Amino acid sequence: MQIKRRRVNRQAGRVQTKTVYAVTSLTPEQAGPTRLAELVQDHWSVEALHHVRDVTYGEDASRIRTGTAPRLMATLRNLAIGLMRQAGWHNIAAAADHYRSRPEHAITLLKITA
């Protein structure tokens, strides 16, 4: 399939168009336009989460590499991101800074009582 992506650079005021190609193992009956669009969108939702984890938490630079620790850390990062989004934050980096400097707010977010 051919995918054309359009991106607006707001600072420069330019529109960029990029064409990419994808291959699927789906049969022609399974690979209708709607299904292919769903698969592409699902892929980007995963990529968007990874981007947040990498940019905000430096996941790709992490030196945790043995056993199940990398998966555990990714799970904890996903939990933190999910809680912040559930609390209404859109900018996860700003939310992480907020909770890092105000641990009592993080405890409230987790609904932990003493």
N, CA and C atoms as a LAMMPS dump frame, in Angstrom:
ITEM: TIMESTEP
0
ITEM: NUMBER OF ATOMS
342
ITEM: BOX BOUNDS ff ff ff
-5.0000000000000000e+02 5.0000000000000000e+02
-5.0000000000000000e+02 5.0000000000000000e+02
-5.0000000000000000e+02 5.0000000000000000e+02
ITEM: ATOMS id mol type element x y z
1 1 1 N 0.837 -1.176 0
2 1 2 C 0 0 0
3 1 3 C 0.884 1.241 0
4 2 1 N 0.331 2.31 -0.45
5 2 2 C 1.022 3.592 -0.463
6 2 3 C 0.309 4.514 0.528
7 3 1 N 1.095 5.152 1.394
8 3 2 C 0.537 6.074 2.381
9 3 3 C 1.151 7.446 2.142
10 4 1 N 0.311 8.437 1.998
11 4 2 C 0.791 9.816 1.862
12 4 3 C 0.515 10.527 3.17
13 5 1 N 1.574 11.059 3.764
14 5 2 C 1.448 11.783 5.028
15 5 3 C 1.662 13.263 4.78
16 6 1 N 0.827 14.053 5.407
17 6 2 C 0.927 15.505 5.287
18 6 3 C 1.195 16.076 6.662
19 7 1 N 2.219 16.905 6.764
20 7 2 C 2.605 17.501 8.042
21 7 3 C 2.737 19.004 7.869
22 8 1 N 2.179 19.741 8.812
23 8 2 C 2.263 21.199 8.766
24 8 3 C 3.311 21.645 9.776
25 9 1 N 4.335 22.339 9.27
26 9 2 C 5.345 22.936 10.142
27 9 3 C 4.84 24.332 10.488
28 10 1 N 4.311 24.482 11.685
29 10 2 C 3.678 25.747 12.073
30 10 3 C 4.683 26.895 12.173
31 11 1 N 5.902 26.588 12.594
32 11 2 C 6.905 27.645 12.723
33 11 3 C 7.314 28.194 11.361
34 12 1 N 7.554 27.295 10.423
35 12 2 C 7.993 27.717 9.093
36 12 3 C 6.805 28.046 8.186
37 13 1 N 5.608 27.605 8.577
38 13 2 C 4.433 27.863 7.756
39 13 3 C 4.416 27.05 6.472
40 14 1 N 5.072 25.886 6.482
41 14 2 C 5.136 25.049 5.28
42 14 3 C 4.41 23.727 5.508
43 15 1 N 3.946 23.186 4.417
44 15 2 C 3.323 21.874 4.432
45 15 3 C 4.29 20.889 3.785
46 16 1 N 4.568 19.795 4.475
47 16 2 C 5.438 18.756 3.932
48 16 3 C 4.595 17.527 3.631
49 17 1 N 4.834 16.922 2.491
50 17 2 C 4.161 15.686 2.128
51 17 3 C 5.215 14.601 1.972
52 18 1 N 4.925 13.455 2.578
53 18 2 C 5.859 12.337 2.519
54 18 3 C 5.084 11.096 2.089
55 19 1 N 5.652 10.333 1.184
56 19 2 C 5.032 9.101 0.728
57 19 3 C 5.837 7.924 1.266
58 20 1 N 5.127 6.988 1.896
59 20 2 C 5.764 5.769 2.404
60 20 3 C 4.976 4.576 1.882
61 21 1 N 5.611 3.425 1.907
62 21 2 C 4.98 2.21 1.419
63 21 3 C 4.989 1.162 2.523
64 22 1 N 3.971 0.319 2.534
65 22 2 C 3.858 -0.74 3.53
66 22 3 C 3.458 -2.035 2.837
67 23 1 N 3.854 -3.131 3.445
68 23 2 C 3.526 -4.461 2.93
69 23 3 C 2.747 -5.178 4.028
70 24 1 N 1.735 -5.932 3.633
71 24 2 C 0.948 -6.684 4.602
72 24 3 C 0.834 -8.135 4.162
73 25 1 N 0.63 -8.996 5.134
74 25 2 C 0.408 -10.408 4.824
75 25 3 C -1.086 -10.728 4.785
76 26 1 N -1.924 -9.71 4.935
77 26 2 C -3.364 -9.931 4.857
78 26 3 C -3.762 -10.294 3.431
79 27 1 N -4.834 -11.06 3.329
80 27 2 C -5.368 -11.387 2.006
81 27 3 C -6.075 -10.152 1.443
82 28 1 N -6.312 -10.109 0.134
83 28 2 C -7.041 -8.959 -0.432
84 28 3 C -8.413 -8.755 0.22
85 29 1 N -9.068 -9.846 0.612
86 29 2 C -10.376 -9.729 1.263
87 29 3 C -10.251 -9.083 2.642
88 30 1 N -9.138 -9.352 3.337
89 30 2 C -8.926 -8.806 4.678
90 30 3 C -8.359 -7.39 4.643
91 31 1 N -7.744 -7.023 3.544
92 31 2 C -6.998 -5.765 3.471
93 31 3 C -7.77 -4.658 2.771
94 32 1 N -8.989 -4.425 3.232
95 32 2 C -9.749 -3.309 2.673
96 32 3 C -9.183 -1.986 3.183
97 33 1 N -9.542 -0.887 2.548
98 33 2 C -9.009 0.42 2.941
99 33 3 C -9.265 0.764 4.408
100 34 1 N -10.458 0.442 4.896
101 34 2 C -10.783 0.757 6.289
102 34 3 C -9.893 -0.022 7.247
103 35 1 N -9.716 -1.301 6.988
104 35 2 C -8.885 -2.147 7.858
105 35 3 C -7.433 -1.687 7.822
106 36 1 N -6.913 -1.385 6.639
107 36 2 C -5.529 -0.925 6.531
108 36 3 C -5.34 0.398 7.273
109 37 1 N -6.305 1.305 7.167
110 37 2 C -6.219 2.581 7.881
111 37 3 C -6.209 2.355 9.39
112 38 1 N -7.035 1.416 9.88
113 38 2 C -7.053 1.088 11.315
114 38 3 C -5.693 0.567 11.764
115 39 1 N -5.097 -0.321 10.971
116 39 2 C -3.799 -0.888 11.336
117 39 3 C -2.717 0.185 11.384
118 40 1 N -2.734 1.106 10.428
119 40 2 C -1.745 2.194 10.411
120 40 3 C -1.936 3.094 11.624
121 41 1 N -3.194 3.444 11.937
122 41 2 C -3.461 4.297 13.098
123 41 3 C -3.065 3.601 14.395
124 42 1 N -3.359 2.308 14.519
125 42 2 C -2.965 1.559 15.716
126 42 3 C -1.452 1.562 15.878
127 43 1 N -0.749 1.402 14.766
128 43 2 C 0.716 1.418 14.813
129 43 3 C 1.214 2.749 15.36
130 44 1 N 0.624 3.846 14.895
131 44 2 C 1.082 5.165 15.335
132 44 3 C 0.724 5.45 16.781
133 45 1 N -0.337 4.854 17.304
134 45 2 C -0.634 5.058 18.724
135 45 3 C 0.433 4.392 19.577
136 46 1 N 0.935 3.235 19.14
137 46 2 C 2.033 2.574 19.846
138 46 3 C 3.306 3.409 19.728
139 47 1 N 3.585 3.905 18.535
140 47 2 C 4.776 4.74 18.328
141 47 3 C 4.715 6.019 19.147
142 48 1 N 3.523 6.601 19.255
143 48 2 C 3.371 7.836 20.033
144 48 3 C 3.683 7.585 21.495
145 49 1 N 3.225 6.457 22.035
146 49 2 C 3.524 6.119 23.433
147 49 3 C 5.019 5.906 23.612
148 50 1 N 5.642 5.188 22.674
149 50 2 C 7.083 4.973 22.779
150 50 3 C 7.828 6.299 22.706
151 51 1 N 7.378 7.2 21.852
152 51 2 C 8.017 8.514 21.73
153 51 3 C 7.957 9.263 23.067
154 52 1 N 6.805 9.234 23.716
155 52 2 C 6.67 9.902 25.02
156 52 3 C 7.6 9.249 26.031
157 53 1 N 7.63 7.911 26.05
158 53 2 C 8.513 7.222 27.009
159 53 3 C 9.97 7.54 26.745
160 54 1 N 10.356 7.62 25.48
161 54 2 C 11.758 7.874 25.172
162 54 3 C 12.139 9.324 25.441
163 55 1 N 11.321 10.267 24.981
164 55 2 C 11.664 11.679 25.13
165 55 3 C 11.563 12.122 26.588
166 56 1 N 10.501 11.728 27.278
167 56 2 C 10.287 12.178 28.656
168 56 3 C 11.134 11.398 29.646
169 57 1 N 11.255 10.106 29.452
170 57 2 C 11.945 9.26 30.418
171 57 3 C 13.285 8.714 29.926
172 58 1 N 13.682 9.048 28.715
173 58 2 C 14.971 8.594 28.188
174 58 3 C 15.072 7.086 28.096
175 59 1 N 13.985 6.45 27.708
176 59 2 C 13.935 4.989 27.715
177 59 3 C 15 4.343 26.822
178 60 1 N 15.223 4.884 25.635
179 60 2 C 16.21 4.269 24.741
180 60 3 C 17.625 4.344 25.304
181 61 1 N 17.894 5.333 26.148
182 61 2 C 19.231 5.481 26.745
183 61 3 C 19.371 4.698 28.048
184 62 1 N 18.304 4.04 28.471
185 62 2 C 18.341 3.305 29.738
186 62 3 C 19.397 2.204 29.695
187 63 1 N 20.064 2.031 30.801
188 63 2 C 21.09 0.986 30.902
189 63 3 C 20.541 -0.277 31.553
190 64 1 N 19.241 -0.294 31.794
191 64 2 C 18.593 -1.476 32.368
192 64 3 C 18.344 -2.449 31.227
193 65 1 N 19.053 -3.584 31.248
194 65 2 C 18.98 -4.489 30.108
195 65 3 C 18.851 -5.973 30.462
196 66 1 N 18.832 -6.33 31.73
197 66 2 C 18.865 -7.754 32.067
198 66 3 C 17.524 -8.245 32.608
199 67 1 N 17.25 -9.503 32.321
200 67 2 C 16.051 -10.144 32.839
201 67 3 C 14.781 -9.448 32.376
202 68 1 N 13.837 -9.367 33.313
203 68 2 C 12.555 -8.739 33.009
204 68 3 C 12.526 -7.265 33.417
205 69 1 N 13.635 -6.744 33.882
206 69 2 C 13.681 -5.347 34.34
207 69 3 C 13.29 -4.339 33.25
208 70 1 N 13.753 -4.496 31.991
209 70 2 C 13.324 -3.522 30.968
210 70 3 C 11.809 -3.504 30.766
211 71 1 N 11.2 -4.672 30.762
212 71 2 C 9.742 -4.752 30.589
213 71 3 C 9.024 -4.149 31.798
214 72 1 N 9.557 -4.399 32.99
215 72 2 C 8.974 -3.833 34.205
216 72 3 C 9.029 -2.308 34.169
217 73 1 N 10.169 -1.769 33.777
218 73 2 C 10.313 -0.314 33.726
219 73 3 C 9.376 0.29 32.678
220 74 1 N 9.234 -0.362 31.528
221 74 2 C 8.303 0.128 30.504
222 74 3 C 6.878 0.106 31.046
223 75 1 N 6.531 -0.931 31.796
224 75 2 C 5.199 -1.034 32.389
225 75 3 C 4.975 0.084 33.395
226 76 1 N 5.975 0.362 34.234
227 76 2 C 5.845 1.445 35.213
228 76 3 C 5.725 2.801 34.52
229 77 1 N 6.483 2.998 33.444
230 77 2 C 6.376 4.253 32.689
231 77 3 C 4.993 4.383 32.055
232 78 1 N 4.479 3.289 31.492
233 78 2 C 3.132 3.309 30.907
234 78 3 C 2.085 3.629 31.975
235 79 1 N 2.253 3.057 33.166
236 79 2 C 1.33 3.326 34.269
237 79 3 C 1.362 4.803 34.636
238 80 1 N 2.562 5.363 34.762
239 80 2 C 2.693 6.779 35.111
240 80 3 C 2.049 7.662 34.04
241 81 1 N 2.308 7.359 32.779
242 81 2 C 1.733 8.144 31.68
243 81 3 C 0.212 8.029 31.696
244 82 1 N -0.293 6.821 31.897
245 82 2 C -1.744 6.616 31.953
246 82 3 C -2.394 7.38 33.094
247 83 1 N -1.768 7.365 34.272
248 83 2 C -2.31 8.103 35.412
249 83 3 C -2.311 9.608 35.151
250 84 1 N -1.243 10.101 34.544
251 84 2 C -1.177 11.537 34.254
252 84 3 C -2.231 11.935 33.221
253 85 1 N -2.432 11.094 32.219
254 85 2 C -3.463 11.396 31.211
255 85 3 C -4.849 11.325 31.843
256 86 1 N -5.055 10.349 32.714
257 86 2 C -6.334 10.215 33.397
258 86 3 C -6.604 11.441 34.276
259 87 1 N -5.541 12.045 34.796
260 87 2 C -5.683 13.248 35.615
261 87 3 C -5.895 14.496 34.762
262 88 1 N -5.871 14.344 33.434
263 88 2 C -6.163 15.461 32.548
264 88 3 C -4.956 16.123 31.91
265 89 1 N -3.78 15.591 32.135
266 89 2 C -2.567 16.168 31.538
267 89 3 C -2.455 15.76 30.083
268 90 1 N -2.082 16.707 29.222
269 90 2 C -1.798 16.421 27.819
270 90 3 C -0.292 16.449 27.577
271 91 1 N 0.404 17.292 28.319
272 91 2 C 1.855 17.398 28.194
273 91 3 C 2.479 16.55 29.306
274 92 1 N 2.917 15.36 28.938
275 92 2 C 3.414 14.411 29.933
276 92 3 C 4.726 14.891 30.55
277 93 1 N 5.563 15.565 29.783
278 93 2 C 6.816 16.098 30.337
279 93 3 C 6.513 17.126 31.431
280 94 1 N 5.558 18.004 31.184
281 94 2 C 5.173 18.998 32.192
282 94 3 C 4.572 18.316 33.414
283 95 1 N 3.765 17.287 33.184
284 95 2 C 3.169 16.549 34.298
285 95 3 C 4.243 15.861 35.128
286 96 1 N 5.213 15.243 34.464
287 96 2 C 6.302 14.571 35.195
288 96 3 C 7.079 15.575 36.03
289 97 1 N 7.36 16.75 35.471
290 97 2 C 8.046 17.793 36.238
291 97 3 C 7.204 18.216 37.442
292 98 1 N 5.908 18.37 37.218
293 98 2 C 5.006 18.773 38.293
294 98 3 C 5.059 17.771 39.448
295 99 1 N 4.875 16.5 39.135
296 99 2 C 4.825 15.482 40.182
297 99 3 C 6.195 15.214 40.803
298 100 1 N 7.247 15.4 40.036
299 100 2 C 8.601 15.219 40.566
300 100 3 C 8.878 16.247 41.663
301 101 1 N 8.405 17.467 41.456
302 101 2 C 8.674 18.523 42.441
303 101 3 C 7.59 18.607 43.523
304 102 1 N 6.512 17.848 43.371
305 102 2 C 5.419 17.856 44.354
306 102 3 C 4.968 16.422 44.632
307 103 1 N 5.781 15.664 45.344
308 103 2 C 5.434 14.249 45.576
309 103 3 C 4.092 14.054 46.279
310 104 1 N 3.681 15.052 47.075
311 104 2 C 2.378 14.919 47.744
312 104 3 C 1.236 14.905 46.724
313 105 1 N 1.419 15.579 45.593
314 105 2 C 0.409 15.537 44.531
315 105 3 C 0.401 14.165 43.867
316 106 1 N 1.573 13.557 43.739
317 106 2 C 1.653 12.215 43.153
318 106 3 C 0.936 11.208 44.041
319 107 1 N 1.073 11.368 45.332
320 107 2 C 0.382 10.455 46.264
321 107 3 C -1.121 10.62 46.113
322 108 1 N -1.582 11.854 45.941
323 108 2 C -3.001 12.107 45.711
324 108 3 C -3.444 11.471 44.398
325 109 1 N -2.601 11.592 43.386
326 109 2 C -2.912 10.999 42.077
327 109 3 C -3.09 9.495 42.193
328 110 1 N -2.263 8.882 43.025
329 110 2 C -2.339 7.425 43.215
330 110 3 C -3.463 7.011 44.171
331 111 1 N -4.096 8.018 44.799
332 111 2 C -5.193 7.771 45.755
333 111 3 C -4.723 6.914 46.935
334 112 1 N -3.502 7.201 47.376
335 112 2 C -2.947 6.504 48.543
336 112 3 C -3.288 7.315 49.784
337 113 1 N -3.835 6.652 50.775
338 113 2 C -4.128 7.351 52.032
339 113 3 C -3.265 6.775 53.142
340 114 1 N -2.904 7.638 54.072
341 114 2 C -2.034 7.212 55.188
342 114 3 C -2.852 6.714 56.342
